[in-house]
């Protein structure tokens, strides 16, 4: 065998190569593998992934990768993301479902500090500095918050990141406004205005918006309105110049700052219409039911125009509760507002803020408003739970008793493949338990087919048509507690995040019945065949209540339009009523049908049945339809009585127009109607623009002062409107030369 001889230098090279490869593996390849694994674990919600990322960032990861991890995994790109949970009357929002794998402020704070000190000079630096400053503001360390912003501004000096620097300067001025340091804020605003060009109109508008908010907080409302009008005019002029358009087009409304200025202008104008205008003060305290204060909760006072939008960094009224749970908003513009709260998971775990959709704060400026908030323990449920299989004719519901509860309400839900759907089931339950016949479940409708429905979408959720008669379905329930004034006290569904608060799981199965052949066809997405099978079954057995119910849900499949669908379904709904198998929802469909036909004998008959079935516990919408029917039947006095009841129930005041119309007709007094408009201001409904009845009535008042027989002419048109003579109303309007009167009648017609 031939021997291979190696020289010493070759051995040194070989050893050096091995060491080099080893070091490459240890310091280059292995960290990249570890990083890949850590990201994968984090995305899967594994807490180990977060811990590995932190270790890698503190060790031998490339600096560029470290900055990327900060921007990809540690930043919140919206104000709402600063909190785990946002709760408000209009909506709730969860920012981080992965509680364990999300980075806490304690974990990410040192890395954000490093980014501000030595991270890349780019747009991310603005976000990092802003979030870090907001964190220190929330903690009460205002000096450190200011230092963070100024340090980031200093790093942008003499760079090409001009706009980034300006955004931070704007943020710096906002901080002074938040602290009521108005003189310092105005000085910073003036410095920014001196340093930007006239054609930088978007940034001019952002500065103007801040300036307007500064003036508002100082109570200088008239000056604020003049400033916002000037800013809007300047923006429009520069926009038309920049886009080479002689006139404004709809695309200008895509500008966020322009839209926000328009909202500010409207709010200020409405505020100045008040007889005695001054800003108001809103304050309160957040505590738990046991009296414990809740500190460091984000509190946002949101104007009516913003309540259906996500939180933005430009929220004009935002504070953090102090160690005793107190918050305060001084110098609030008069108007309608809702409170939204930002919680961490630890703060809300096992608790609920029982706020309702129509919870409003009306700031008039004439008095300070105290708005205290109490968090209540979630209700623990007892039965049915934990996927219990129910084979009996009765289902027993039980839950823990709630102090001061006058009654309870139960909601039912259906689990779908990638979602769930829920519906109200029983209300006005006086005890903390109830026995419900299984037939009540089978009768409960969750969905039905309408002519305009997309059949493919129906196929994907055909089980909801069978609803609680589906023996293969997984169902869940929740309970709510109300006081004697119908205020929500607590609920069972909420944020339960650990073993102490999780409680019993609200899932159950209904296995008392067996699926029919038609049911199987429906669950197999053969909806047309299923409908035919139900029809054949009902023809052969007129006592087959299940098939009768299913026909009423599916018959829309045969209709070309809504009118045809109603005509087809009516005989089956009447059969359900005659067989004493109809639900209140079934009878309500008959009520609406005969209302549209103006068959008042049938309408009144079915409305009485509907009210009796619900023991008189009908909604404001139901009462409104009844009041409207009384108007159309010519019983104006009774209609006024019913409309007043509606207004006492409906805090959104969406029906105030009809009460004003009746009041004007019966009492012939615009000042009296104006009092109603001021007492019940209409709220915004989703994205729909509300009607400002106060403004319209004041304009009518001016017209009436200048026009002889104005009230008599108005009464004539209202008489036609109330009985539904729309054609005659339009003929009268076309003859009128009174713009405010036309606006009023058109607003009534739009409302309906």
Secondary structure, DSSP 8 states (H G I E B T S, - for coil): -------HHHHHHHHHHHHHHHHHIIIIIHHHHHHHHHHHHHHTT-HHHHHHHHHHHTTT--HHHHHHHIIIII---SSGGGSSEEEESS-EEES-S-TTTS--HHHHHHHHHHHHHHS-SSHHHHHHHHHHHHHHHHTT-HHHHHHHHHHHHHHHTTSS-HHHHHHHHHHHHHHHHHTT-HHHHHHHHHHHHHHS-TT-HHHHHHHHHHHHHHHHHTT-HHHHHHHHHHHHHHHHHHHHHHHT-SS--GGGGG-HHHHHHHHHHHHHHHHHTSSS---EEEEEEEEETTS-B--S-EEEEEEGGGTTS---TT-SSEEE--TTSEEEEEEE-SEEEEEEEEE-HHHHTTEE----TT--EEE-SSS-EE--EEEEE---EEES-TTEEE-SSEEEEEE---TT-SEEEEEEEEE-SS-EEEEEEEEEE-SSEEEEEHHHHHH--S----TTS-HHHHHHTTHHHHGGG-TT--EEEEEEEE-TTS-EEEES-S---SHHHH-S--EEEE-SS---HHHHHHHTT-HHHHHHHHHHHHHH-TT-HHHHHHHHHHGGGG-SSHHHHHHHHHHHHHHHHHTT---HHHHHHHHHHHHHHT-HHHHHHHHHHHHHHTTT---HHHHHHHHHHHHHTT-HHHHHHHHHHHHHH-TT-TTHHHHHHHHHHHH--HHHHHHHHHHS----BTTB----HHHHHHHHHHHHHHSTTHHHHHHHHHHHHHTT-HHHHHHHHHH---HHHHHHHHHHHHH-
